[in-house]
Amino acid sequence: MQAETLDRHIDDMCAAHGINRVDGRGRAVVITVRHRDGSRERRLEIRIPPIRGQVSYFIALHEVGHLVGHGRSGRRLESEAAAWQFALSTALVAPTDATRRRMGKRLRSYVIWAERRASRRQPPHIPPAQDPFWDLLAWLEH
């Protein structure tokens, strides 16, 4: 599928969910604007570069998933996995093996992040061995 088609799909997803798309490095943010009258407004924004291929497409979907997908308010590893699940379930194409492994590498980096902080007073939550998180990670890394 052409990169332009994938890019248009991201634009359509953003429009459907009221997300502002900004050129930048992959990141999803919720901006709270406080108006002078005391009211507040939430703005959803993803910062992503133009889609060039499958990897950037799935990263963009992942960022959208952080804002509108299920499990977005979970703990760090769980919300990362949920965002990747959102990307896989809403994509117009199935990921190639190389793309899938790149996704796995990104998810694995969060496991490494959590393991390095395991000895802290309040360590990050690492899902138990039987959690579906590990099945997703294994499939992505396979």
Secondary structure, 3 states (H helix, E strand, C coil): CCHHHHHHHHHHHHHHHCEEEECCCCEEEEEEEECCCCCEEEEEEEECCCCCCHHHHHHHHHHHHHHHCCCCCCCHHHHHHHHHHHHHHHCCCCCCHHHHHHHHHHHHHHHHHHHHCCCCCCCCCCCCCCCHHHHHHHHHHC
